[in-house]
Amino acid sequence: MEQNGICLDPTWACISKYFTPKDISCMARYGLALDQCASVLENAGEIYERVLSGNMPKGGTRWTPEMCANFKAWMETPNPCA
């Protein structure tokens, strides 16, 4: 469920929309598949720190505090890729 583009119940289907085609293409060069749940989950801690600090996405719109909080909630959920 979303409100103003923000996940109210973070699921991969919702969180995956936070990554733009530009983000996906850019990070693929470094071996990070932002369009694949398992890859994002494996790197979730680092992704979270980077979006929280504003170091990611490069050249894009910063994630809002709500987006960061929802990503953190998603990564801490049991079986977030299910």
C-alpha positions as CSV (number, residue, x, y, z in Angstrom):
1,M,0.0,0.0,0.0
2,E,1.3,3.4,-0.9
3,Q,0.4,7.0,-0.1
4,N,2.1,9.8,-2.1
5,G,4.6,7.2,-3.5
6,I,5.7,6.1,0.0
7,C,5.2,2.6,1.1
8,L,3.0,2.2,4.2
9,D,3.7,-1.5,4.4
10,P,7.1,-2.0,2.9
11,T,7.3,-4.9,0.5
12,W,9.8,-5.6,-2.3
13,A,7.1,-4.6,-4.9
14,C,7.0,-1.2,-3.3
15,I,10.6,-0.7,-2.3
16,S,11.8,-1.7,-5.8
17,K,10.1,1.4,-7.1
18,Y,12.6,3.6,-5.2
19,F,15.3,2.6,-7.6
20,T,15.1,4.4,-10.9
21,P,16.3,2.9,-14.3
22,K,19.3,5.2,-14.0
23,D,20.1,3.9,-10.5
24,I,19.8,0.3,-11.8
25,S,22.0,0.9,-14.8
26,C,24.6,2.8,-12.9
27,M,25.0,0.3,-10.1
28,A,25.0,-2.7,-12.5
29,R,28.4,-1.6,-13.6
30,Y,29.6,-2.4,-10.0
31,G,27.9,-5.7,-9.9
32,L,24.9,-4.5,-7.8
33,A,21.6,-5.5,-9.3
34,L,19.1,-3.0,-7.8
35,D,16.3,-4.7,-9.7
36,Q,16.8,-8.0,-7.9
37,C,15.5,-8.4,-4.3
38,A,18.3,-10.8,-3.3
39,S,21.0,-8.5,-4.4
40,V,19.5,-5.5,-2.7
41,L,18.9,-7.5,0.5
42,E,22.5,-8.7,0.4
43,N,23.7,-5.1,0.2
44,A,20.9,-3.5,2.2
45,G,23.0,-2.2,5.1
46,E,25.4,-0.4,2.8
47,I,22.5,0.9,0.6
48,Y,20.7,2.1,3.7
49,E,23.8,4.0,5.0
50,R,24.3,5.6,1.6
51,V,20.7,6.8,1.0
52,L,20.5,8.0,4.6
53,S,23.7,10.1,4.2
54,G,22.6,11.3,0.7
55,N,25.6,9.7,-1.0
56,M,23.1,7.6,-3.1
57,P,21.5,8.0,-5.6
58,K,24.3,9.7,-7.5
59,G,23.0,12.6,-9.4
60,G,19.4,11.8,-8.5
61,T,16.8,13.0,-6.1
62,R,17.7,12.2,-2.5
63,W,15.4,9.8,-0.7
64,T,13.1,11.3,1.8
65,P,13.4,10.4,5.5
66,E,10.2,8.4,5.0
67,M,11.7,6.4,2.1
68,C,14.8,5.7,4.2
69,A,12.7,4.6,7.2
70,N,10.6,2.3,4.9
71,F,13.7,0.8,3.4
72,K,15.1,0.1,6.9
73,A,11.8,-1.5,7.9
74,W,11.8,-3.6,4.8
75,M,15.4,-4.9,5.3
76,E,14.6,-5.8,8.9
77,T,11.4,-7.7,8.0
78,P,11.6,-11.5,8.2
79,N,11.8,-12.8,4.6
80,P,11.6,-9.4,2.8
81,C,12.0,-11.0,-0.6
82,A,9.1,-13.4,-0.1
